[in-house]
Amino acid sequence: MSHQLVIDLSRDAILTALMVAAPLLLIALGVGLVVSIIQSVTQIQEQSLAFVPKLVLVGGAFIVGLPWLLQLLMRFTVTLIRGIPAMVA
């Protein structure tokens, strides 16, 4: 196994992980920001107030984006498994 192959596999794994996690994290970030602004304007400083909207929207985004996420992960896994003979040689 060459150094270049290890670097390519690592890069592909990191990019796949980022593509899977980024949409959900960005939604959670956006919802948290909006709820924080609303809390600042209304001076309601309840810590648990941001939890429910984040849970609902991230859960909904996960359900809506699940086919795309699974397709992405399956493509990476199939590519990885098909590349095993090249890794051994």
LOLUMVO-23079 format. One record per residue: residue number from 1; residue in one letter; y, x, z of N, C-alpha, C in turn. Coordinates in nm, 3 decimals, always signed. Example, Ala and Ser with C-alpha at 12.3 -4.5 7.8 and 13.67 -1.06 7.14 Angstrom:
(pt 1; a; (-0.569; +1.319; +0.780); (-0.450; +1.230; +0.780); (-0.330; +1.320; +0.780)),
(pt 2; s; (-0.225; +1.285; +0.708); (-0.106; +1.367; +0.714); (+0.003; +1.290; +0.787)),
***
This chain:
(pt 1; m; (-0.116; +0.085; +0.000); (+0.000; +0.000; +0.000); (+0.123; +0.090; +0.000)),
(pt 2; s; (+0.207; +0.071; -0.097); (+0.325; +0.156; -0.112); (+0.439; +0.106; -0.023)),
(pt 3; h; (+0.534; +0.194; -0.004); (+0.652; +0.158; +0.075); (+0.733; +0.047; +0.007)),
(pt 4; q; (+0.739; +0.053; -0.125); (+0.815; -0.048; -0.199); (+0.753; -0.186; -0.183)),
(pt 5; l; (+0.620; -0.193; -0.180); (+0.551; -0.321; -0.162); (+0.580; -0.379; -0.024)),
(pt 6; v; (+0.581; -0.295; +0.077); (+0.612; -0.340; +0.213); (+0.756; -0.391; +0.220)),
(pt 7; i; (+0.846; -0.321; +0.157); (+0.987; -0.363; +0.156); (+1.002; -0.496; +0.082)),
(pt 8; d; (+0.935; -0.511; -0.031); (+0.943; -0.636; -0.107); (+0.885; -0.753; -0.028)),
(pt 9; l; (+0.770; -0.731; +0.037); (+0.710; -0.838; +0.117); (+0.799; -0.877; +0.235)),
(pt 10; s; (+0.857; -0.778; +0.298); (+0.947; -0.805; +0.411); (+1.070; -0.882; +0.366)),
(pt 11; r; (+1.128; -0.839; +0.254); (+1.246; -0.907; +0.201); (+1.214; -1.052; +0.166)),
(pt 12; d; (+1.101; -1.075; +0.099); (+1.063; -1.211; +0.062); (+1.037; -1.298; +0.185)),
(pt 13; a; (+0.976; -1.240; +0.288); (+0.948; -1.316; +0.410); (+1.079; -1.353; +0.481)),
(pt 14; i; (+1.171; -1.260; +0.488); (+1.299; -1.288; +0.555); (+1.380; -1.391; +0.477)),
(pt 15; l; (+1.383; -1.379; +0.345); (+1.456; -1.476; +0.264); (+1.394; -1.615; +0.274)),
(pt 16; t; (+1.263; -1.622; +0.277); (+1.196; -1.752; +0.290); (+1.228; -1.813; +0.427)),
(pt 17; a; (+1.223; -1.733; +0.532); (+1.255; -1.783; +0.665); (+1.399; -1.832; +0.672)),
(pt 18; l; (+1.491; -1.761; +0.609); (+1.631; -1.804; +0.608); (+1.650; -1.933; +0.530)),
(pt 19; m; (+1.580; -1.945; +0.418); (+1.593; -2.066; +0.337); (+1.534; -2.188; +0.407)),
(pt 20; v; (+1.432; -2.166; +0.490); (+1.372; -2.277; +0.565); (+1.461; -2.317; +0.683)),
(pt 21; a; (+1.515; -2.220; +0.753); (+1.589; -2.249; +0.876); (+1.736; -2.282; +0.853)),
(pt 22; a; (+1.797; -2.226; +0.750); (+1.942; -2.239; +0.732); (+1.992; -2.382; +0.721)),
(pt 23; p; (+1.931; -2.469; +0.641); (+1.987; -2.604; +0.631); (+1.989; -2.678; +0.766)),
(pt 24; l; (+1.883; -2.667; +0.842); (+1.878; -2.735; +0.971); (+1.978; -2.674; +1.070)),
(pt 25; l; (+1.990; -2.543; +1.069); (+2.085; -2.478; +1.159); (+2.229; -2.510; +1.122)),
(pt 26; l; (+2.258; -2.518; +0.993); (+2.394; -2.553; +0.950); (+2.430; -2.696; +0.988)),
(pt 27; i; (+2.333; -2.787; +0.978); (+2.359; -2.925; +1.019); (+2.387; -2.930; +1.169)),
(pt 28; a; (+2.306; -2.859; +1.247); (+2.327; -2.857; +1.393); (+2.462; -2.796; +1.427)),
(pt 29; l; (+2.500; -2.692; +1.354); (+2.631; -2.628; +1.377); (+2.745; -2.724; +1.345)),
(pt 30; g; (+2.735; -2.792; +1.232); (+2.840; -2.886; +1.192); (+2.852; -3.002; +1.289)),
(pt 31; v; (+2.740; -3.059; +1.331); (+2.744; -3.170; +1.426); (+2.800; -3.124; +1.560)),
(pt 32; g; (+2.759; -3.007; +1.605); (+2.811; -2.954; +1.731); (+2.960; -2.932; +1.725)),
(pt 33; l; (+3.008; -2.882; +1.612); (+3.152; -2.859; +1.596); (+3.230; -2.991; +1.599)),
(pt 34; v; (+3.182; -3.091; +1.527); (+3.250; -3.222; +1.524); (+3.250; -3.285; +1.662)),
(pt 35; v; (+3.136; -3.282; +1.731); (+3.129; -3.340; +1.865); (+3.220; -3.264; +1.961)),
(pt 36; s; (+3.226; -3.133; +1.949); (+3.315; -3.054; +2.036); (+3.462; -3.088; +2.012)),
(pt 37; i; (+3.498; -3.106; +1.887); (+3.637; -3.144; +1.857); (+3.668; -3.281; +1.916)),
(pt 38; i; (+3.574; -3.375; +1.900); (+3.595; -3.509; +1.957); (+3.604; -3.502; +2.109)),
(pt 39; q; (+3.520; -3.420; +2.170); (+3.526; -3.405; +2.316); (+3.659; -3.343; +2.360)),
(pt 40; s; (+3.709; -3.249; +2.284); (+3.836; -3.186; +2.320); (+3.953; -3.284; +2.308)),
(pt 41; v; (+3.950; -3.364; +2.203); (+4.058; -3.460; +2.180); (+4.057; -3.569; +2.286)),
(pt 42; t; (+3.939; -3.619; +2.321); (+3.929; -3.728; +2.417); (+3.916; -3.679; +2.561)),
(pt 43; q; (+3.907; -3.551; +2.581); (+3.891; -3.488; +2.712); (+3.768; -3.537; +2.787)),
(pt 44; i; (+3.664; -3.568; +2.713); (+3.534; -3.601; +2.772); (+3.451; -3.473; +2.771)),
(pt 45; q; (+3.420; -3.419; +2.886); (+3.350; -3.292; +2.893); (+3.206; -3.311; +2.943)),
(pt 46; e; (+3.133; -3.396; +2.877); (+2.993; -3.419; +2.911); (+2.906; -3.327; +2.825)),
(pt 47; q; (+2.824; -3.245; +2.890); (+2.745; -3.145; +2.817); (+2.633; -3.209; +2.734)),
(pt 48; s; (+2.578; -3.318; +2.782); (+2.465; -3.379; +2.713); (+2.508; -3.470; +2.597)),
(pt 49; l; (+2.637; -3.487; +2.577); (+2.686; -3.577; +2.473); (+2.653; -3.526; +2.332)),
(pt 50; a; (+2.650; -3.398; +2.312); (+2.623; -3.342; +2.179); (+2.474; -3.340; +2.146)),
(pt 51; f; (+2.389; -3.360; +2.245); (+2.245; -3.348; +2.221); (+2.190; -3.457; +2.131)),
(pt 52; v; (+2.225; -3.581; +2.157); (+2.168; -3.694; +2.082); (+2.208; -3.690; +1.934)),
(pt 53; p; (+2.336; -3.673; +1.898); (+2.368; -3.666; +1.755); (+2.300; -3.549; +1.684)),
(pt 54; k; (+2.292; -3.435; +1.751); (+2.222; -3.320; +1.690); (+2.075; -3.352; +1.668)),
(pt 55; l; (+2.012; -3.412; +1.768); (+1.870; -3.445; +1.758); (+1.844; -3.542; +1.644)),
(pt 56; v; (+1.928; -3.644; +1.633); (+1.908; -3.746; +1.529); (+1.932; -3.687; +1.390)),
(pt 57; l; (+2.043; -3.616; +1.372); (+2.074; -3.564; +1.238); (+1.983; -3.450; +1.195)),
(pt 58; v; (+1.948; -3.360; +1.285); (+1.856; -3.252; +1.248); (+1.717; -3.309; +1.223)),
(pt 59; g; (+1.674; -3.406; +1.303); (+1.545; -3.471; +1.278); (+1.543; -3.544; +1.145)),
(pt 60; g; (+1.652; -3.615; +1.113); (+1.660; -3.683; +0.984); (+1.661; -3.586; +0.867)),
(pt 61; a; (+1.735; -3.477; +0.882); (+1.738; -3.376; +0.775); (+1.602; -3.310; +0.758)),
(pt 62; f; (+1.532; -3.292; +0.868); (+1.397; -3.234; +0.860); (+1.303; -3.327; +0.784)),
(pt 63; i; (+1.310; -3.456; +0.814); (+1.223; -3.552; +0.745); (+1.259; -3.562; +0.597)),
(pt 64; v; (+1.388; -3.565; +0.566); (+1.431; -3.573; +0.426); (+1.397; -3.445; +0.351)),
(pt 65; g; (+1.417; -3.330; +0.414); (+1.395; -3.202; +0.347); (+1.255; -3.147; +0.357)),
(pt 66; l; (+1.164; -3.220; +0.425); (+1.029; -3.169; +0.445); (+0.954; -3.139; +0.315)),
(pt 67; p; (+0.961; -3.222; +0.212); (+0.891; -3.186; +0.088); (+0.940; -3.054; +0.029)),
(pt 68; w; (+1.071; -3.033; +0.031); (+1.126; -2.908; -0.023); (+1.084; -2.789; +0.063)),
(pt 69; l; (+1.089; -2.806; +0.195); (+1.051; -2.698; +0.285); (+0.903; -2.662; +0.267)),
(pt 70; l; (+0.818; -2.762; +0.257); (+0.676; -2.735; +0.237); (+0.649; -2.668; +0.103)),
(pt 71; q; (+0.719; -2.711; -0.001); (+0.704; -2.650; -0.132); (+0.744; -2.503; -0.128)),
(pt 72; l; (+0.852; -2.474; -0.060); (+0.899; -2.337; -0.047); (+0.798; -2.251; +0.028)),
(pt 73; l; (+0.747; -2.302; +0.139); (+0.650; -2.226; +0.217); (+0.517; -2.211; +0.143)),
(pt 74; m; (+0.476; -2.314; +0.070); (+0.351; -2.303; -0.006); (+0.365; -2.202; -0.120)),
(pt 75; r; (+0.480; -2.200; -0.185); (+0.502; -2.103; -0.293); (+0.496; -1.960; -0.239)),
(pt 76; f; (+0.557; -1.937; -0.124); (+0.553; -1.805; -0.064); (+0.410; -1.766; -0.025)),
(pt 77; t; (+0.337; -1.861; +0.035); (+0.200; -1.833; +0.078); (+0.109; -1.805; -0.041)),
(pt 78; v; (+0.121; -1.885; -0.147); (+0.037; -1.864; -0.265); (+0.069; -1.729; -0.329)),
(pt 79; t; (+0.197; -1.695; -0.336); (+0.235; -1.564; -0.392); (+0.179; -1.451; -0.307)),
(pt 80; l; (+0.183; -1.467; -0.176); (+0.132; -1.365; -0.086); (-0.020; -1.350; -0.100)),
(pt 81; i; (-0.091; -1.461; -0.106); (-0.237; -1.455; -0.118); (-0.279; -1.400; -0.253)),
(pt 82; r; (-0.209; -1.438; -0.360); (-0.242; -1.384; -0.492); (-0.214; -1.235; -0.503)),
(pt 83; g; (-0.125; -1.185; -0.418); (-0.091; -1.043; -0.423); (-0.181; -0.956; -0.339)),
(pt 84; i; (-0.278; -1.014; -0.270); (-0.367; -0.934; -0.183); (-0.444; -0.828; -0.262)),
(pt 85; p; (-0.499; -0.859; -0.380); (-0.570; -0.752; -0.452); (-0.481; -0.632; -0.485)),
(pt 86; a; (-0.354; -0.656; -0.513); (-0.264; -0.544; -0.541); (-0.234; -0.464; -0.415)),
(pt 87; m; (-0.239; -0.529; -0.300); (-0.211; -0.460; -0.174); (-0.326; -0.369; -0.134)),
(pt 88; v; (-0.447; -0.411; -0.165); (-0.565; -0.335; -0.125); (-0.585; -0.214; -0.214)),
(pt 89; a; (-0.556; -0.230; -0.341); (-0.580; -0.119; -0.436); (-0.484; -0.004; -0.419)),
***
